[in-house]
Amino acid sequence: MIDGLSIGGRFWYLAVFGLSGVATFVSAVRVNRIAEGDTRRGLVALLLTSGGWALAHVAYLATADQQLGVFLYQIGLVVGLSTIGGWLYFCSAYTGRSLHRDPRIRWTAVVAFLAIVAVKLTNNLHGLYFSSEVVSTPFPHVAITSTTLHWTVMAGSYALATVGYFMLYERFRHVSHDSRPLLLLLGLTALPVGFDVLGMLVPGLMEITYEPVGVAAFAVGLSFVYFERFRTIRLAGDRDNPVIVLDDDDRIQDYNRAATRLVPALDDRSVIGEPFADIASECAEKIATDDPLVTVYRDGETRHYRVTEQQFSASQSSLGRALVFTDETHRERYRNELERQNDRLDSFASMLSHDLRNPLNVAQGRLELARDQHDSEHLEAAAGALDRIEGLIEDVLQLARQGQPIEEADRVTLSAIARDAWGMVETAEAKLVVETDRDIEADPDRLQRLFENLFRNAVEHGGESVTVTVGPLDDGDGFFVADDGAGIPAEKREQVFESGYSTAEDGTGFGLAIVEQIVAAHEWGVELADVEDGTRFEIRT
């Protein structure tokens, strides 16, 4: 007859593990609110396997049949081992790592898991993993005596679990908010190790793995008590860039250490819960503009940060946003320097044009008087040289000005601009075919200049009867200007956009260089397509 103590002892064991299993399964449903997919999948896998492990313990403890008890114990061993995979997957994903996606690590884990499972399930054949017997203390059950091989696997499992703890600790120390409660919560998963040891040393305490109880405590605390803090710590610590997490009312929820260097007021943790606009008013004003570029002066240095927002929510309700500050100091300095260089180049070109045009006009006037009095081939050559100088001055001036950044673009029709440009070029018997009515955002004057230069290039190199076609690219991402002329030799194609390169006797060599500058000013791309006949320039907008 089983005494009351035995019944009570069995009841408490069954109740603890049974409630642990139920708690983890319920928590697995709740954590589906986590938006980040890999973190959610890893945590759900950890909770489901831990719940299965706890229920396997319940079934194992409920029977005193040796064969059935051994079978249920082996099921628990297999499911328990799988919790390590879920735990490490969760830790890697939550801390922003990619270890859980590495195929080599995945395959190594699968092979190791299957090998250990094979040893566990074939224990009846070799007895190297554990031995079993039916005992009556503290209540009738199948007692398991583990061997060195079992403890070796357990030690390896806990070592891997420790790797996960270190990953989490490394992430927590990068956030500003006090993460000790969450560290304590995670510590509950390791607490049952002490009961595992006591089970071997204290008479009357069952030698069984108590880990499912610790995972259940962690799951309940995470899902029902500390869920929002868990989410914001992940968001704030997910990047090396400054990150500030705001709730739906724009109150500060969390931030990482990098953010304290950006906003010194964040050094005081009492700002948690305060409106962001009250703590960093200038920064908040900048973020609200169309160009959220924040300029910060620190230690005698000016730095620039581009702000992007990431919304996060649960189900259909918004929970706030994360402000991510990306350092664009180098790019902003380059842009400012480029603007200064363009301004200097424009000033130089204007000065050069003005200072050269006056003596050039004098020389051309005197030359015309000389040609009226004398008829000489030398005077003709001099006139041609002066005309070339005038063309060079105009092209240098255009080259400097056409590369200036586009401040405001208009919506224009390609066909209309192309036909207007055709009317400005001496085309002789050449023919224009326009195959597109597409509208694009562009500077009308510069776009017309682009077409003029391409048309002039086609007539000069393709012949007076050349046919020039303007049409859309096949993927719709731009347009082309093509002609059916002689084309450009393959060995010369890389040089066509170089300043001063020309195959025409009277060309300045700046026409296509100006085209490239206009394209760059629009932040487009241009390339000379590889075609069998003629020439085809493709502009990708």
C-alpha positions in Angstrom: 0.0 0.0 0.0 1.4 3.4 -0.9 1.5 5.7 2.1 0.3 9.4 2.2 3.9 10.7 2.0 4.5 8.9 -1.2 1.3 10.2 -2.7 2.1 13.7 -1.6 5.6 13.6 -2.9 4.4 12.4 -6.3 1.7 15.0 -6.4 4.2 17.9 -5.8 6.6 16.6 -8.5 3.7 16.2 -11.0 2.3 19.6 -10.1 5.6 21.5 -10.5 6.5 20.0 -13.8 2.9 20.0 -15.1 2.5 23.7 -14.3 5.9 24.4 -15.8 4.8 22.8 -19.1 1.5 24.6 -19.2 3.2 28.0 -18.4 5.7 27.6 -21.2 3.0 26.6 -23.7 0.9 29.6 -22.8 3.9 31.9 -23.0 4.7 30.5 -26.4 1.4 31.9 -27.6 2.0 35.3 -26.1 5.5 35.8 -27.5 4.1 35.6 -31.0 3.6 39.4 -30.5 7.4 39.8 -31.1 7.7 41.4 -34.5 11.3 40.3 -35.3 10.9 36.9 -37.0 14.1 35.1 -36.0 13.9 36.2 -32.3 10.2 35.1 -32.2 11.0 31.7 -33.8 13.9 31.0 -31.5 12.0 31.9 -28.3 8.9 29.9 -29.4 11.1 26.9 -30.1 12.7 27.2 -26.7 9.4 27.4 -24.9 7.7 24.6 -26.8 10.6 22.2 -26.4 10.9 23.1 -22.7 7.1 22.5 -22.3 7.4 19.2 -24.0 10.4 18.3 -21.7 8.3 19.2 -18.6 5.3 17.1 -19.8 7.7 14.2 -20.6 8.8 14.4 -16.9 5.2 14.3 -15.8 4.5 11.2 -17.8 7.8 9.6 -16.6 7.1 10.3 -12.9 3.5 9.1 -13.2 4.5 5.5 -13.9 6.3 2.8 -12.0 6.5 0.4 -15.0 10.2 0.1 -15.8 9.9 -0.4 -19.5 7.4 2.4 -20.0 9.3 4.7 -17.6 12.6 4.2 -19.5 10.9 5.0 -22.8 9.3 8.2 -21.4 12.7 9.2 -19.8 14.4 8.8 -23.2 11.7 11.0 -24.8 12.5 13.6 -22.2 16.2 13.3 -22.9 15.7 13.9 -26.6 13.3 16.8 -26.2 15.5 18.3 -23.4 18.6 18.2 -25.7 16.7 20.1 -28.4 16.1 23.0 -26.0 19.8 24.0 -26.5 19.1 24.6 -30.2 16.2 26.8 -29.5 18.1 28.7 -26.8 21.1 29.4 -28.9 19.0 30.3 -31.9 17.0 32.8 -29.8 20.2 34.3 -28.2 21.8 34.8 -31.6 18.8 36.4 -33.2 17.9 38.6 -30.2 21.4 40.0 -30.0 21.5 40.8 -33.7 24.0 38.1 -34.7 23.8 35.8 -37.7 25.2 32.6 -36.2 21.8 30.9 -36.3 21.7 31.4 -40.1 25.2 30.0 -40.8 24.6 26.7 -42.7 27.9 25.2 -41.4 26.8 25.8 -37.7 23.3 24.4 -38.5 24.6 21.2 -40.1 27.2 20.7 -37.3 24.4 21.1 -34.7 22.1 18.7 -36.5 24.8 16.0 -36.9 25.8 16.3 -33.2 22.2 16.2 -32.1 21.4 13.1 -34.1 24.6 11.3 -32.9 23.7 12.0 -29.2 20.1 11.0 -29.7 21.2 7.7 -31.3 23.3 6.9 -28.2 20.4 7.8 -25.9 17.8 5.8 -27.7 20.0 2.7 -28.0 21.0 2.7 -24.3 19.1 -0.7 -23.9 21.7 -2.2 -26.2 24.9 -0.8 -24.7 24.0 0.7 -21.3 26.6 3.4 -21.6 24.3 6.3 -20.9 22.2 5.2 -17.9 20.9 2.3 -15.9 17.4 2.0 -14.4 15.5 0.3 -11.6 12.2 0.6 -9.9 12.5 2.2 -6.4 9.9 3.2 -3.8 11.7 6.4 -2.4 10.4 9.1 -2.3 7.5 7.4 -4.1 7.4 4.4 -6.5 9.0 5.3 -9.8 11.7 4.3 -12.2 15.0 5.6 -10.9 17.7 6.5 -13.4 21.4 6.3 -12.6 23.3 8.3 -15.1 26.8 7.4 -16.3 29.9 9.5 -17.1 28.7 9.8 -20.7 25.5 11.4 -19.7 27.2 14.0 -17.5 29.7 14.7 -20.3 26.8 15.5 -22.6 25.1 17.6 -19.8 28.4 19.5 -19.3 28.6 20.2 -23.0 25.0 21.4 -23.1 25.4 23.8 -20.2 28.6 25.1 -21.8 26.7 25.9 -24.9 23.9 27.5 -22.9 26.6 29.6 -21.2 27.6 30.9 -24.7 24.1 32.2 -25.0 24.3 34.0 -21.7 27.4 35.7 -22.7 25.8 36.9 -26.0 22.9 38.3 -24.0 25.2 39.9 -21.4 27.2 41.6 -24.2 24.0 43.1 -25.6 22.6 44.2 -22.3 25.7 46.2 -21.3 25.3 48.3 -24.5 21.9 49.7 -23.4 21.5 52.5 -20.9 18.5 51.3 -19.0 18.9 49.1 -16.0 18.8 45.6 -17.4 19.5 43.8 -14.1 15.8 42.6 -13.7 16.0 40.9 -17.1 19.4 39.4 -16.3 17.9 38.1 -13.1 15.0 36.7 -15.1 17.4 34.9 -17.4 19.3 33.6 -14.4 16.2 31.6 -13.4 16.9 29.3 -16.3 20.3 28.4 -14.7 19.0 28.1 -11.1 17.7 24.5 -11.5 21.3 23.3 -12.0 21.6 23.6 -8.2 18.7 21.2 -7.8 20.3 18.8 -10.3 23.3 18.7 -8.0 21.3 18.4 -4.9 19.4 15.5 -6.4 22.6 13.5 -6.5 23.7 14.5 -2.9 20.5 14.8 -0.8 18.6 11.6 0.0 14.9 11.7 -0.7 15.3 14.3 -3.5 14.9 12.8 -6.9 17.9 12.7 -9.3 16.2 14.3 -12.2 16.8 17.3 -14.4 14.9 20.4 -13.1 15.7 22.7 -16.0 12.1 22.9 -17.4 11.1 24.6 -14.2 13.7 27.3 -14.7 12.6 27.9 -18.3 9.0 28.1 -17.2 9.9 30.8 -14.6 11.7 32.7 -17.3 8.9 32.3 -19.8 6.2 33.6 -17.3 8.4 36.5 -16.2 9.2 37.5 -19.8 5.7 37.1 -21.3 3.6 38.6 -18.5 5.9 41.0 -16.6 8.9 42.2 -18.5 7.8 41.9 -22.1 8.1 45.5 -23.2 11.5 46.0 -21.5 12.7 42.9 -23.3 11.6 44.4 -26.7 13.1 47.8 -26.2 16.4 46.4 -25.0 16.6 44.4 -28.2 15.8 47.5 -30.3 18.2 49.8 -28.5 21.1 47.3 -28.4 20.6 46.1 -32.0 23.2 48.4 -33.5 26.5 50.1 -32.9 24.9 53.4 -34.2 23.1 55.6 -31.7 19.5 54.3 -31.2 16.8 55.9 -29.1 13.5 54.0 -28.6 10.4 56.1 -28.2 6.9 55.0 -27.2 3.7 55.9 -29.2 3.6 59.3 -27.3 7.3 60.0 -28.2 8.5 59.4 -24.7 11.9 57.9 -24.2 11.7 54.1 -23.5 15.4 53.2 -23.9 18.6 54.0 -25.8 22.0 52.5 -26.2 25.3 53.9 -25.0 26.2 55.3 -28.3 23.2 57.6 -28.0 24.5 59.2 -24.8 27.5 60.5 -26.8 25.0 62.1 -29.3 22.6 63.5 -26.6 24.5 64.1 -23.3 21.3 64.6 -21.4 20.8 60.8 -21.7 23.6 60.2 -19.3 21.0 60.6 -16.6 18.7 57.6 -16.6 15.9 59.6 -15.0 15.1 60.7 -18.6 13.3 57.4 -19.2 9.7 58.2 -19.6 10.3 61.9 -20.4 9.2 63.4 -23.7 12.0 63.3 -26.3 11.3 66.9 -27.3 11.9 68.1 -23.8 15.3 66.3 -23.5 16.6 67.0 -27.0 14.5 69.8 -28.5 16.8 70.7 -31.4 17.2 67.1 -32.4 13.4 66.6 -32.3 12.8 69.6 -34.5 15.3 68.3 -37.1 13.7 64.9 -37.1 10.3 66.4 -37.9 11.7 68.1 -41.1 11.8 66.6 -44.6 15.6 66.4 -44.3 16.3 64.8 -40.9 20.1 65.5 -40.8 21.2 66.2 -37.2 24.4 68.3 -36.7 26.3 67.8 -33.4 29.2 69.7 -32.0 31.3 67.6 -29.7 34.9 68.1 -28.5 35.6 70.7 -31.1 34.4 68.5 -34.0 31.3 68.8 -36.1 29.5 65.5 -36.9 26.4 64.8 -39.0 23.8 62.1 -38.5 21.1 60.9 -40.8 18.0 59.8 -38.8 15.8 57.0 -39.9 12.7 55.7 -38.1 11.6 52.1 -37.5 8.1 51.5 -36.3 7.3 48.5 -34.1 3.9 47.3 -33.1 2.0 44.4 -31.6 -1.0 43.0 -33.5 -2.7 46.1 -35.0 -1.6 48.6 -32.4 1.5 50.8 -32.6 3.9 50.6 -29.7 6.3 53.3 -30.8 9.4 53.7 -33.0 13.2 53.5 -32.9 15.3 56.4 -34.0 18.5 55.2 -35.7 21.3 57.8 -36.1 23.7 56.9 -39.0 26.9 58.8 -39.0 27.2 60.6 -42.4 29.9 63.0 -41.4 32.3 61.8 -44.1 29.6 62.0 -46.8 28.4 65.4 -45.7 32.0 66.8 -45.6 32.5 65.4 -49.1 29.3 67.0 -50.3 30.2 70.4 -48.8 33.7 70.2 -50.3 32.3 69.3 -53.6 30.0 72.2 -53.5 32.9 74.5 -52.7 34.9 73.1 -55.5 32.0 73.5 -57.9 31.6 77.1 -56.8 35.3 77.8 -57.3 35.3 76.1 -60.6 32.3 78.1 -61.7 34.0 81.3 -60.6 37.2 80.4 -62.3 35.4 79.5 -65.5 33.4 82.7 -65.5 36.5 84.7 -64.9 38.4 82.8 -67.6 35.6 83.3 -70.0 35.4 87.1 -69.3 39.1 87.7 -69.3 39.6 85.7 -72.5 36.6 86.9 -74.4 37.8 90.6 -74.4 41.2 90.0 -76.1 39.6 87.3 -78.2 37.0 89.7 -79.6 39.8 92.3 -80.2 41.8 89.7 -82.1 38.8 88.5 -84.1 38.0 92.2 -85.0 41.5 93.0 -86.1 41.6 89.8 -88.1 38.5 90.7 -90.0 40.0 94.1 -90.9 43.2 92.3 -92.1 41.1 89.8 -94.2 39.4 92.8 -95.8 42.7 94.2 -96.9 44.6 90.9 -97.6 43.5 87.5 -98.9 45.8 84.9 -97.3 45.4 81.2 -96.2 47.3 82.1 -93.1 44.6 84.6 -92.1 42.0 81.9 -92.7 43.8 79.5 -90.5 44.1 82.1 -87.8 40.4 82.8 -88.0 39.7 79.1 -87.6 42.0 79.0 -84.5 40.3 81.9 -82.9 36.9 80.3 -83.6 38.1 77.1 -81.9 39.3 79.1 -78.9 35.8 80.7 -78.6 34.2 77.2 -78.8 36.6 76.0 -76.1 35.8 78.9 -73.8 32.1 78.2 -74.2 32.5 74.5 -73.6 34.7 75.0 -70.5 32.1 77.3 -69.1 29.3 74.8 -69.7 31.4 72.0 -68.3 31.8 73.9 -65.0 28.1 74.9 -64.8 26.3 71.8 -66.0 27.8 69.7 -63.2 26.3 71.9 -60.5 23.8 70.0 -58.2 20.2 70.2 -59.3 18.4 72.4 -56.8 14.9 71.9 -58.2 13.7 69.5 -60.9 10.5 69.9 -63.0 8.4 67.2 -64.6 9.1 67.4 -68.3 8.2 65.3 -71.4 11.2 63.7 -73.1 9.7 64.0 -76.6 9.1 67.7 -76.3 12.6 68.4 -74.9 14.2 66.2 -77.6 12.4 68.0 -80.4 13.3 71.4 -79.0 17.0 70.3 -78.8 16.9 69.0 -82.4 15.8 72.4 -83.6 18.9 74.0 -82.0 21.4 71.7 -83.8 22.6 72.0 -87.4 21.3 68.7 -88.6 21.6 69.0 -92.4 19.7 65.9 -93.8 19.7 64.0 -90.5 16.4 62.6 -89.2 15.0 62.4 -85.7 12.7 59.6 -84.5 11.2 59.9 -81.1 9.6 56.7 -79.7 8.7 57.8 -76.2 6.2 60.2 -74.5 7.6 59.5 -71.0 7.7 62.2 -68.4 10.7 62.5 -66.0 11.9 64.8 -63.2 14.7 66.9 -64.6 16.2 70.4 -65.1 14.7 71.3 -68.5 17.6 73.5 -69.7 20.3 71.0 -68.8 18.3 68.1 -70.2 17.9 70.0 -73.5 21.7 70.6 -73.5 22.3 66.9 -73.0 20.1 66.1 -76.1 21.8 68.9 -78.1 25.3 67.5 -77.4 24.3 63.9 -78.2 22.5 65.0 -81.4 25.5 67.1 -82.4 27.8 64.1 -81.7 25.7 61.9 -83.8 25.7 64.3 -86.8 29.4 65.0 -86.5 30.4 61.4 -86.4 27.5 59.6 -88.1 27.2 61.7 -91.2 24.8 64.4 -92.3 22.1 61.8 -93.3 22.2 59.9 -90.1 19.0 58.8 -88.3 18.8 59.5 -84.6 16.4 57.7 -82.3 15.2 58.6 -78.8 13.3 55.9 -77.0 12.7 54.2 -73.6 15.0 51.5 -72.2 13.5 48.0 -72.1 13.2 47.9 -68.3 11.6 51.4 -68.3 14.4 52.8 -66.1 15.6 55.6 -68.4 16.0 56.4 -72.1 18.4 56.0 -74.9 19.8 58.1 -77.8 21.0 56.0 -80.7 22.1 56.6 -84.3 22.7 54.4 -87.3 26.1 55.9 -88.2 29.5 54.3 -88.3 29.7 53.8 -84.6 32.6 54.0 -82.2 35.4 51.4 -82.3 35.5 49.1 -79.2 39.0 50.3 -78.2 37.9 53.9 -78.2 34.6 53.5 -76.1 36.3 54.0 -72.7 37.6 57.4 -73.8 34.5 59.1 -75.2 33.6 60.8 -72.0 37.0 62.2 -71.3 37.4 66.0 -71.5 39.2 67.0 -74.7 38.7 63.7 -76.5 37.3 64.1 -80.1 37.7 62.5 -83.5 36.3 65.5 -85.3 38.8 68.0 -86.7 36.9 71.0 -85.4 35.6 69.4 -82.2 36.6 70.6 -78.8 36.2 67.2 -77.1 34.0 68.6 -74.3 30.5 67.6 -75.7 30.2 64.1 -74.2 32.1 65.3 -71.0 29.3 67.9 -70.6 26.7 65.1 -71.1 28.4 63.1 -68.3 28.3 66.2 -66.0 24.6 66.8 -66.7 23.8 63.1 -65.9 25.9 63.2 -62.7 24.1 66.4 -61.6 20.8 64.6 -61.9 22.3 61.6 -60.0 21.6 59.4 -63.1 23.9 57.1 -64.9 25.1 57.0 -68.5 26.9 54.4 -70.5 27.8 53.6 -74.1 26.0 50.5 -75.0 27.7 47.6 -76.9 25.7 47.5 -80.2 26.6 46.0 -83.6 25.6 49.0 -85.7 25.8 52.7 -84.9 26.1 54.3 -81.5 23.7 54.0 -78.5 23.9 56.0 -75.3 21.8 54.8 -72.4 20.8 57.1 -69.6 19.4 55.4 -66.5 17.2 57.7 -64.4 
